């Protein structure tokens, strides 16, 4: 999955395939990827956006530590975009 995502960073399809796989395996990261992809498409002032932002923060609050673990000690202030660390 990751090779395809890295090879086509602007294509959301590989990210959604990975999100499907994560969902099938009970991993909340799948939902996080979907939420961030949806947020990237929505205009700034919608009730759907506010709801998704709240869900995004909830997922990050619960799982950020495990999702950032591989980069601990290498970087700080990590920013997730479209479901993956971008900065």
N, C-alpha and C positions, 0 to 999 in steps of 0.2 A: 504493500500500500504506500509506504513512505517514498519509495523510489518514484512511483508515478506522481505523487503529490509534488515532490521536488522537481521532477522533470517538466511538470505543467503547473507552475505556481499560480497562474491566473485562471485556471480552469477549476470550477467548483465540483465538477462531476467526480473526480477521484476522491475528493474530500467527502462527498456524500456516500460514495461506495464504502469508504472506511467507516463513516458514521453508522451506516447500516450494519456493518460487521460488529462494531462496538456495541450497538443496541442489542444485537442478537446474543451477545456475550454478557449482557447486563452491566456494561460499563457506561457510567454517566457522561463520559467524555463524548460519546456519540450525540447525546442531546446538546451538549455544550457547542459542538461544532455546528449543529443545525441552528441553534439560537444565534450564534455569531454570524453565520451566513445570512440568516434572515435579517439581522440588524444591518448588515452591510447594504441591503437592498431597500430598506424602509426610509421614508422621509423623516425629518427630525421631530416633528410634532404630531405623533399619532398615539392613540391609546394602545395599539398593538406594540409600538416601539417601547412605551413605558413598561408594559407588561414583560416584554422580552428583556429589557435592561434589568428589571428586578430578578428575573430568572437567571440571567447571566451572573449577576452579583451573588446570588444564592449558590449557584454551582461553583463559582470561584471561591467563595467563602468556605465551602465544604471540601474542595478538592485541590485548591491551588498548590498546597504543599507537595502533594504526590505528583502533580503534573509538572512542577518545576524541579523536582528532586534531581533529575539527571543533569541539570545545569547549575545546581547549588555549588557555590564556590567559584564558578566561572563568570557569572554575571549577576547583576542585581537590577531591580526595577523592571523586570520582564513585562512585556506587553503582548497580550494575546490578540490576534486578529484572524478572523475566519477560522477559529478553532485551534490555532497553533501559535507558538511564540514567534513573533515577528521582529521584535526589537529587544 
